[in-house]
Amino acid sequence: MRQPSMEIGLYGFGEALPDPATGVATSSHRRMAEILEEVELAEQVGLDVFGVGEHHRPEMFVANPAVVLAAAAARTRRIRLTSAVSVLGSADPVRLFQDFALLDVLSNGRAEVMAGRGAFVESFPLFGREVQDSDALFVENIELLLRLREDPPVTWSGRFRPALDAVAVHPRPVQPRLPVWIGVGGTPSSALRAGHLGLPMALALIGGRPEHGLAPLTAHREGARQAGFGPLPVGINTHGLVAPTSQAAADEFFPHYAGYLNTYFGERGMPPLTRERFDGSIADHGVLVVGSPAQVVETILRHHELFGHDRYLMQTSIGSVPHRLVMRSIELFGTEVVPAVRAELRRPGREVERTPSAH
């Protein structure tokens, strides 16, 4: 038993949906500039991690997280830089390793890969892959990616790409072993696999009740136990916004958040998000981390009591949320929320079983 600690940061996808009031969307050029302003501020206010996720849709501009994070590396000195996620099933693991090893060199050892299956399938036909092979591709590609982290040369063969025969892949990262997390959307089988591989898990809590995350958390721990690993790091990712008051946070976030979710709910035949459901996801111990600094502190600590996680990432730059609200949220998050959370986690008597650092 020891005093808990937790890395805290932000992630986003570079979305630019039309503003519900004006119908105007931010340009890709402006959105990229905003992302760099966000990571700079995140470092200035003391956050630990900044991530961007891979997508191949017209309203999501981060097609290659390593490129965006390399630009962020040139503007920062301390904050860790991760994908959130890299769609591993449609990727070439050799190229992915090279991209993030080079990012690690550029950032002086701050790069991480968060590998996942992704919530969309556009990347598979784009890169000549079959969607029905997505699981098999993920299994094969994670095996190769993990082999590439070890000292070269690598000899490997699989079903979907040419074999490697005593190949040394360069550049090598600054870190002795490039950190790899597995991003999980709540499927226990994916969490179990992450545990079997001995890899940390980043669990997305983006709907339902927080308790729904307990099944994949248990599966991850069981997978690690079965494979002979000790406790592995766990991260929790949620949507959220910090504002001066709880009412302002809810009122400002809802129209943009609903526009974002309803775009994809409609594609999948799901009912639209209503204000009543939205408010219910904030109140009564919901998953959304939206509110005043005090309310957000309370929600983060409540989630930590439930999961005992090692990392928390918030997605605020989502859909069409204006940049000014995102920047204000980052400022409040770093200057008011994070110090209060850390102080509470250091409080004598708040001892929980912890897991080791992933890097």
C-alpha positions as CSV (number, residue, x, y, z in Angstrom):
1,M,0.0,0.0,0.0
2,R,1.3,3.5,-0.8
3,Q,0.1,7.0,-1.5
4,P,-1.5,7.2,-4.9
5,S,-0.4,9.5,-7.8
6,M,-2.0,10.1,-11.2
7,E,-0.8,11.6,-14.5
8,I,-3.3,14.0,-15.8
9,G,-3.7,15.4,-19.4
10,L,-5.7,16.1,-22.5
11,Y,-6.5,14.4,-25.8
12,G,-8.4,15.3,-28.9
13,F,-9.0,14.3,-32.6
14,G,-8.6,17.7,-34.3
15,E,-12.4,17.8,-35.1
16,A,-14.0,20.8,-36.8
17,L,-17.7,20.3,-37.1
18,P,-19.9,23.2,-38.1
19,D,-20.8,25.5,-35.2
20,P,-24.5,24.8,-34.4
21,A,-25.2,28.6,-34.2
22,T,-23.4,29.8,-37.3
23,G,-23.1,26.6,-39.4
24,V,-19.4,27.5,-40.0
25,A,-16.6,25.0,-39.4
26,T,-13.0,25.8,-38.6
27,S,-10.5,25.3,-41.4
28,S,-7.9,22.5,-41.2
29,H,-5.1,25.1,-41.1
30,R,-6.7,27.0,-38.2
31,R,-7.5,23.8,-36.3
32,M,-3.9,22.7,-36.4
33,A,-2.8,26.0,-35.1
34,E,-5.3,25.7,-32.3
35,I,-4.0,22.3,-31.3
36,L,-0.5,23.7,-31.0
37,E,-1.8,26.5,-28.8
38,E,-3.6,23.9,-26.7
39,V,-0.6,21.8,-26.1
40,E,1.6,24.8,-25.2
41,L,-0.9,26.0,-22.6
42,A,-1.3,22.4,-21.3
43,E,2.4,22.3,-20.6
44,Q,2.4,25.8,-19.1
45,V,-0.3,25.0,-16.6
46,G,1.4,21.8,-15.5
47,L,-0.4,18.9,-17.3
48,D,1.5,15.7,-17.8
49,V,0.2,14.2,-21.1
50,F,-1.2,15.5,-24.5
51,G,-2.6,13.1,-27.1
52,V,-4.1,13.3,-30.6
53,G,-6.0,10.5,-32.3
54,E,-5.9,9.1,-35.8
55,H,-8.9,9.5,-38.1
56,H,-9.6,9.6,-41.8
57,R,-12.8,11.6,-42.0
58,P,-13.4,15.1,-43.5
59,E,-14.2,16.7,-40.1
60,M,-11.3,15.1,-38.3
61,F,-7.9,16.5,-39.4
62,V,-5.3,14.3,-37.6
63,A,-4.6,11.7,-40.2
64,N,-1.1,11.0,-38.7
65,P,-0.7,11.7,-35.0
66,A,3.1,11.5,-35.2
67,V,3.2,14.5,-37.5
68,V,1.1,16.7,-35.3
69,L,2.9,15.6,-32.2
70,A,6.2,16.4,-33.8
71,A,5.1,19.9,-34.3
72,A,4.0,19.9,-30.6
73,A,7.4,18.6,-29.6
74,A,9.0,21.7,-31.1
75,R,6.8,23.9,-29.0
76,T,7.2,22.1,-25.7
77,R,9.9,20.7,-23.4
78,R,8.3,18.5,-20.7
79,I,4.8,17.2,-21.5
80,R,4.5,13.6,-22.8
81,L,3.1,13.2,-26.3
82,T,0.9,10.3,-27.3
83,S,-1.4,9.1,-30.0
84,A,-5.0,8.6,-28.8
85,V,-5.2,6.2,-30.7
86,S,-3.2,5.0,-33.6
87,V,-5.4,2.6,-35.7
88,L,-3.0,-0.4,-35.6
89,G,-5.1,-2.8,-37.7
90,S,-4.7,-0.7,-40.8
91,A,-1.2,0.5,-40.1
92,D,2.2,-0.8,-41.1
93,P,3.8,-1.5,-37.7
94,V,7.3,-0.9,-39.1
95,R,6.4,2.6,-40.3
96,L,4.4,3.3,-37.1
97,F,7.4,2.3,-35.0
98,Q,9.7,4.5,-37.1
99,D,7.3,7.5,-36.9
100,F,7.1,7.3,-33.1
101,A,10.8,6.5,-32.6
102,L,11.6,9.6,-34.6
103,L,9.1,11.6,-32.5
104,D,10.9,10.2,-29.4
105,V,14.2,11.6,-30.8
106,L,12.7,15.0,-31.6
107,S,11.0,15.3,-28.2
108,N,14.0,13.9,-26.2
109,G,12.2,10.9,-24.9
110,R,8.5,12.0,-24.6
111,A,6.8,9.9,-27.2
112,E,4.2,7.1,-26.6
113,V,1.9,5.0,-28.8
114,M,-1.6,4.3,-27.8
115,A,-2.7,1.5,-30.2
116,G,-6.3,0.6,-30.8
117,R,-8.8,-0.8,-33.2
118,G,-10.5,2.6,-33.7
119,A,-14.1,3.5,-33.7
120,F,-14.3,4.0,-37.5
121,V,-13.3,1.8,-40.5
122,E,-12.4,4.4,-43.2
123,S,-8.7,3.6,-42.8
124,F,-9.0,0.0,-43.9
125,P,-10.0,0.4,-47.5
126,L,-7.8,3.5,-47.7
127,F,-4.7,1.4,-46.9
128,G,-5.8,-1.7,-48.8
129,R,-7.0,-3.7,-45.8
130,E,-10.2,-5.7,-45.3
131,V,-12.5,-4.6,-42.5
132,Q,-13.4,-8.2,-41.7
133,D,-9.7,-8.8,-41.0
134,S,-9.5,-6.0,-38.4
135,D,-9.1,-8.2,-35.4
136,A,-6.6,-10.5,-37.0
137,L,-4.7,-7.5,-38.3
138,F,-4.6,-6.0,-34.8
139,V,-3.3,-9.2,-33.2
140,E,-0.5,-9.6,-35.8
141,N,0.5,-5.9,-35.9
142,I,0.7,-5.5,-32.1
143,E,3.0,-8.6,-32.0
144,L,5.3,-7.0,-34.6
145,L,5.2,-3.6,-33.0
146,L,6.2,-5.1,-29.6
147,R,9.0,-7.0,-31.3
148,L,10.3,-3.9,-32.9
149,R,10.7,-2.3,-29.5
150,E,13.3,-4.8,-28.5
151,D,17.0,-4.6,-29.5
152,P,17.5,-5.2,-33.3
153,P,17.8,-7.1,-35.5
154,V,14.2,-8.6,-35.8
155,T,13.2,-11.7,-37.6
156,W,9.5,-12.1,-38.0
157,S,6.8,-13.5,-40.3
158,G,3.1,-13.2,-40.4
159,R,0.0,-13.3,-42.7
160,F,-0.6,-9.8,-43.8
161,R,2.8,-8.2,-44.6
162,P,6.2,-9.4,-45.9
163,A,8.5,-11.1,-43.4
164,L,11.5,-9.5,-41.8
165,D,14.8,-11.4,-41.8
166,A,17.3,-10.1,-39.3
167,V,16.2,-6.5,-40.0
168,A,17.4,-3.5,-37.8
169,V,14.7,-0.8,-37.9
170,H,15.9,2.7,-37.4
171,P,15.9,5.3,-35.9
172,R,15.9,3.9,-32.3
173,P,14.0,5.8,-29.7
174,V,15.6,7.8,-26.9
175,Q,13.7,5.8,-24.3
176,P,15.0,2.3,-23.7
177,R,11.6,0.9,-24.7
178,L,9.0,3.0,-26.6
179,P,5.9,3.0,-24.4
180,V,2.9,1.3,-25.9
181,W,-0.6,1.5,-24.4
182,I,-3.7,-0.3,-25.7
183,G,-6.8,1.9,-26.1
184,V,-10.0,0.0,-25.2
185,G,-13.5,1.2,-25.8
186,G,-15.1,-1.0,-23.1
187,T,-14.9,-4.5,-24.6
188,P,-13.6,-6.9,-22.0
189,S,-12.0,-9.2,-24.6
190,S,-9.8,-6.3,-25.8
191,A,-8.9,-5.5,-22.2
192,L,-8.1,-9.1,-21.5
193,R,-5.7,-9.2,-24.5
194,A,-4.0,-6.0,-23.3
195,G,-3.4,-7.7,-19.9
196,H,-2.1,-10.9,-21.6
197,L,0.4,-8.8,-23.5
198,G,1.6,-7.0,-20.4
199,L,0.6,-3.6,-21.7
200,P,-1.1,-0.7,-19.9
201,M,-4.7,0.0,-20.9
202,A,-6.4,3.3,-21.7
203,L,-10.1,2.8,-21.1
204,A,-12.6,5.3,-22.8
205,L,-15.5,6.1,-20.6
206,I,-17.7,8.0,-23.0
207,G,-21.2,6.7,-22.3
208,G,-23.3,4.8,-19.8
209,R,-22.4,4.6,-16.2
210,P,-18.9,4.7,-14.8
211,E,-19.5,1.3,-13.3
212,H,-19.6,-0.1,-16.8
213,G,-15.8,0.3,-16.9
214,L,-15.3,-2.2,-14.1
215,A,-15.7,-5.2,-16.4
216,P,-12.8,-4.3,-18.8
217,L,-10.8,-3.2,-15.8
218,T,-11.3,-6.6,-14.2
219,A,-10.5,-8.4,-17.5
220,H,-7.3,-6.4,-17.9
221,R,-6.1,-7.4,-14.4
222,E,-7.1,-11.0,-15.0
223,G,-5.3,-11.1,-18.3
224,A,-2.1,-9.8,-16.6
225,R,-2.5,-12.4,-13.9
226,Q,-2.9,-15.2,-16.3
227,A,0.2,-14.2,-18.2
228,G,2.3,-13.8,-15.1
229,F,2.5,-10.0,-15.0
230,G,2.1,-7.9,-11.9
231,P,-0.3,-4.9,-11.8
232,L,-0.3,-2.9,-15.0
233,P,-1.0,0.8,-15.5
234,V,-4.5,1.9,-16.3
235,G,-5.7,5.1,-17.8
236,I,-9.3,6.6,-18.0
237,N,-10.3,8.9,-20.8
238,T,-13.5,10.9,-20.7
239,H,-15.2,13.9,-22.4
240,G,-15.3,17.1,-20.3
241,L,-15.2,20.8,-19.9
242,V,-14.2,23.1,-17.0
243,A,-15.9,26.5,-16.7
244,P,-16.3,29.1,-14.0
245,T,-19.6,27.6,-12.9
246,S,-21.3,24.3,-13.3
247,Q,-24.3,25.9,-15.1
248,A,-22.0,27.7,-17.6
249,A,-20.1,24.5,-18.3
250,A,-23.2,22.5,-19.1
251,D,-24.9,25.2,-21.1
252,E,-21.7,25.9,-23.2
253,F,-20.7,22.3,-23.8
254,F,-24.1,20.8,-24.6
255,P,-24.9,22.2,-28.1
256,H,-21.4,21.4,-29.4
257,Y,-21.3,18.0,-27.7
258,A,-24.7,17.0,-28.9
259,G,-23.9,18.1,-32.5
260,Y,-20.7,15.9,-32.3
261,L,-22.4,12.8,-30.9
262,N,-25.6,13.1,-33.0
263,T,-23.5,13.2,-36.2
264,Y,-22.3,9.7,-35.5
265,F,-25.5,8.5,-33.7
266,G,-27.4,9.2,-36.9
267,E,-24.9,7.2,-38.9
268,R,-25.4,4.2,-36.7
269,G,-29.2,4.5,-36.3
270,M,-29.0,5.6,-32.6
271,P,-31.4,8.1,-31.0
272,P,-30.0,11.7,-30.6
273,L,-28.6,13.0,-27.4
274,T,-31.1,15.0,-25.5
275,R,-30.4,17.7,-22.9
276,E,-32.1,15.5,-20.3
277,R,-29.7,12.6,-21.1
278,F,-26.8,15.0,-21.2
279,D,-27.6,16.4,-17.8
280,G,-28.0,12.9,-16.4
281,S,-24.5,12.0,-17.6
282,I,-23.1,14.9,-15.5
283,A,-25.3,14.6,-12.4
284,D,-25.9,11.5,-10.3
285,H,-22.4,10.1,-10.7
286,G,-22.3,10.1,-14.5
287,V,-19.3,9.7,-16.8
288,L,-19.1,13.3,-18.2
289,V,-16.5,15.4,-16.4
290,V,-18.3,18.7,-17.0
291,G,-18.6,21.5,-14.4
292,S,-17.0,24.1,-12.2
293,P,-13.4,23.4,-11.0
294,A,-14.8,22.1,-7.7
295,Q,-17.4,19.8,-9.4
296,V,-14.7,18.4,-11.8
297,V,-12.4,17.7,-8.9
298,E,-15.2,15.8,-7.2
299,T,-15.9,13.8,-10.3
300,I,-12.3,12.9,-11.0
301,L,-11.7,11.8,-7.4
302,R,-15.0,9.7,-7.5
303,H,-13.8,8.0,-10.6
304,H,-10.4,7.4,-9.0
305,E,-12.0,5.8,-6.0
306,L,-13.8,3.4,-8.4
307,F,-10.9,2.5,-10.7
308,G,-7.7,3.4,-8.9
309,H,-6.2,4.5,-12.2
310,D,-2.8,5.8,-12.9
311,R,-3.7,8.3,-15.7
312,Y,-6.6,10.5,-16.6
313,L,-7.1,12.3,-19.9
314,M,-9.9,14.7,-20.7
315,Q,-11.2,15.4,-24.2
316,T,-12.5,19.0,-24.3
317,S,-11.6,20.0,-27.9
318,I,-14.5,18.0,-29.3
319,G,-16.8,18.6,-32.2
320,S,-17.3,22.4,-32.6
321,V,-16.5,23.5,-29.0
322,P,-15.0,27.0,-29.6
323,H,-11.2,27.4,-29.1
324,R,-11.7,30.1,-26.5
325,L,-13.8,27.7,-24.4
326,V,-11.2,25.0,-24.8
327,M,-8.4,27.3,-23.8
328,R,-10.3,28.6,-20.7
329,S,-11.0,25.0,-19.7
330,I,-7.4,24.1,-20.0
331,E,-6.4,27.1,-17.9
332,L,-8.9,26.1,-15.2
333,F,-8.1,22.4,-15.4
334,G,-4.4,23.0,-14.9
335,T,-4.4,25.9,-12.4
336,E,-7.4,24.8,-10.2
337,V,-8.5,21.2,-10.8
338,V,-5.2,19.4,-11.1
339,P,-3.6,20.9,-7.9
340,A,-6.7,20.1,-5.9
341,V,-6.8,16.5,-7.2
342,R,-3.1,16.0,-6.5
343,A,-3.4,17.4,-3.1
344,E,-6.3,15.1,-2.3
345,L,-4.4,12.1,-3.6
346,R,-1.4,12.9,-1.4
347,R,-3.6,13.3,1.7
348,P,-2.6,10.9,4.5
349,G,-5.1,8.0,4.7
350,R,-5.9,7.9,1.0
351,E,-3.9,4.8,0.4
352,V,-4.8,2.4,-2.4
353,E,-3.1,-0.4,-4.3
354,R,-1.1,1.3,-7.1
355,T,0.4,0.2,-10.4
356,P,3.8,1.0,-11.7
357,S,4.6,3.7,-14.2
358,A,4.4,2.8,-17.9
359,H,7.6,4.6,-18.9
